[in-house]
Amino acid sequence: MDVDEFIDTHAPAEGGEAFELENSKLLDITLDGSIMAKAGSMVSYTGDISFERKSTGGLKGMLKKKATGEGEVMMEASGSGHLYLADQGKEVQILELDTGEEISVNGNDVLAFENSIDWDIKMMKSIAGASSGGLFNVFLEGPGHVAITTHGSPLVLETPVTTDPNATVAWSGNVSPSSKRDINLKGLLGRSSGETYQLQFAGDGGFVIVQPYEEVQPGQ
């Protein structure tokens, strides 16, 4: 195709929502105020937007060492314009949380959320054996939009269910996982793996989001 056709074909789509998919791997945020986003996820923006890295409480040093190896996991984007976010070619999923609705997301899989969302970053100490150094999760409570990322199309499973921690992306706030270690499987494989440590979600009425990919956590 010629240049003009190429420009027209790949130009941003017009839309009216605050969080929209430009394509399956690129999030378009219509910004008028501020939002939180994964540090380093900005690929482009129009208008007047500034960025500031954020962390919570005393976790700053721990997050810097364990979660990213580069610094705090979140940044605040403030101003007005269009903000385009992506993360290593992963698929972007947009969720809308109602007031009081909660979801816990693997810290590596949070892409962005609106400033109306109440959030905190916690280490899942009860399941620390599931990965080297444990799992860092971002706890999000509505109302507002949340964008998460997955390798490929996600699968949403009702609880009770058992999952591989490296394939687990998020779970609803009304369930909490515990760690299960399969000694026999470790002996069969001869080394530690995602199948050796499993996450058990025993409660009823919740859901877990998994991806068709075992993502190695930072520090593993």
PEUR-V938304 format. One record per pair of residues at least 24 apart in sequence whose C-alpha atoms are under 8 Angstrom apart, sorted by the first residue. I is the first residue (numbers start at 1). J is the second residue. D is the distance in whole Angstrom. If there is no record, write none. Layout:
i: <I;I>
j: <J;J>
d: <D;D>
This chain:
i: <19;19;20;21;24;24;25;25;25;25;25;25;26;26;26;26;26;27;27;27;27;27;28;28;28;28;29;29;29;30;30;30;30;31;31;31;31;31;31;32;32;32;32;33;33;33;34;34;34;34;34;34;35;35;35;35;35;35;35;36;36;36;36;36;36;36;36;37;37;37;37;37;37;37;37;38;38;38;38;38;38;39;39;39;39;41;41;41;41;42;42;42;42;43;43;43;44;44;44;45;45;45;45;46;46;46;47;47;47;47;48;48;48;49;49;49;49;49;50;50;50;51;51;51;51;52;52;56;56;59;66;66;66;67;67;67;67;67;68;69;73;85;86;87;87;90;90;90;90;91;91;91;91;91;92;92;92;92;93;93;93;93;94;94;94;94;95;95;95;95;96;96;96;96;96;97;97;97;97;97;97;98;98;98;99;99;99;99;100;100;100;101;101;101;101;102;102;102;102;102;102;102;103;103;103;103;103;103;103;104;104;104;104;104;104;104;104;105;105;105;105;105;105;105;105;106;106;106;106;106;106;106;107;107;107;108;109;109;109;109;110;110;110;110;111;111;111;111;112;112;112;113;113;113;113;114;114;114;115;116;116;116;117;117;117;117;117;118;126;126;127;127;127;127;128;129;129;130;130;130;130;130;130;131;131;131;131;132;132;132;133;133;135;150;151;151;151;152;152;152;153;153;154;154;154;154;155;155;155;155;156;156;156;156;157;157;157;157;158;158;158;158;158;159;159;159;159;159;159;159;159;160;160;160;160;160;160;161;161;161;162;162;162;162;163;163;163;163;164;164;164;164;164;164;165;165;165;165;166;166;166;166;166;166;167;167;167;167;167;167;168;168;168;168;169;169;169;169;170;170;170;171;171;171;171;172;172;172;173;174;174;175;175;175;175;175;175;176;176;176;177;177>
j: <94;145;94;92;91;92;86;87;89;90;91;92;84;85;86;91;92;83;84;85;86;92;82;83;84;85;82;83;84;80;81;82;83;78;79;80;81;82;83;78;79;80;81;78;79;80;76;77;78;79;114;115;76;77;78;112;113;114;115;74;75;76;77;112;113;114;115;74;75;76;77;110;111;112;113;73;74;75;110;111;112;72;73;74;75;85;86;87;111;83;84;85;86;84;85;86;83;84;85;81;82;83;84;81;82;83;79;80;81;82;79;80;81;77;78;79;80;81;77;78;79;75;76;77;78;76;77;120;121;121;133;218;219;107;108;136;218;219;218;218;107;111;111;111;149;149;150;151;152;149;150;151;152;153;147;148;149;150;147;148;149;150;145;146;147;148;145;146;147;148;142;143;144;145;146;141;142;143;144;145;146;142;143;144;141;142;143;144;141;142;143;141;142;143;173;139;140;141;142;172;173;174;139;140;141;170;171;172;173;137;138;139;140;170;171;172;173;137;138;139;140;148;169;170;171;135;136;137;138;168;169;170;136;137;138;217;148;149;150;169;138;147;148;149;146;147;148;149;146;147;148;144;145;146;147;144;145;146;144;142;143;144;141;142;143;144;145;142;178;179;177;178;179;199;179;179;197;165;179;194;197;198;199;165;197;217;220;217;219;220;219;220;217;211;211;212;213;211;212;213;211;212;209;210;211;212;209;210;211;212;207;208;209;210;207;208;209;210;204;205;206;207;208;201;202;203;204;205;206;207;208;200;201;202;203;204;206;200;201;202;198;199;200;201;198;199;200;210;194;195;197;198;199;214;194;197;198;199;194;213;214;215;216;217;210;211;212;213;214;215;208;209;210;211;208;209;210;211;208;209;210;206;207;208;209;206;207;208;206;205;206;201;202;203;204;206;207;201;202;203;201;202>
d: <7;7;8;8;6;6;6;8;6;6;5;5;7;6;5;8;7;8;6;5;6;7;7;6;5;7;6;5;6;8;6;5;7;8;7;5;5;6;7;8;6;4;7;6;5;6;7;5;4;6;7;6;6;5;7;7;6;5;5;7;6;5;6;5;5;6;7;6;5;6;7;8;6;4;7;6;5;6;6;5;6;7;5;5;5;5;5;6;7;7;6;5;7;6;6;7;6;5;7;7;5;4;6;5;5;7;8;6;4;7;6;6;6;6;5;4;6;7;6;5;6;6;6;5;7;5;7;7;7;8;7;7;6;7;8;7;6;8;6;7;7;8;8;7;7;6;6;5;7;5;5;6;6;7;7;6;5;7;6;5;6;8;7;6;4;7;6;5;6;8;8;7;6;4;6;7;5;5;5;6;7;5;5;7;7;5;4;8;6;5;7;6;5;7;7;7;6;4;6;6;5;8;6;5;7;7;6;4;5;6;6;5;6;5;5;6;6;5;5;6;8;8;6;4;7;7;6;4;6;8;5;6;5;5;5;8;6;5;7;7;7;7;5;6;8;5;5;6;6;5;7;7;6;4;6;6;6;7;8;7;6;6;6;5;6;6;8;7;7;7;8;6;5;8;8;7;7;6;6;8;5;7;7;8;8;7;7;8;6;5;7;8;8;6;6;7;6;7;6;8;7;7;6;6;5;7;6;5;6;8;6;6;5;6;5;5;6;8;8;7;6;4;6;6;7;6;5;6;5;5;7;8;5;5;6;6;8;6;5;7;7;5;5;6;6;5;7;8;6;6;7;5;6;8;6;7;6;6;6;8;5;5;6;7;5;5;7;6;5;6;7;6;4;7;8;5;5;7;6;5;7;8;6;4;6;6;6;7;8;8;6;7;8;6;8;6;8;6;8;8;5;7>
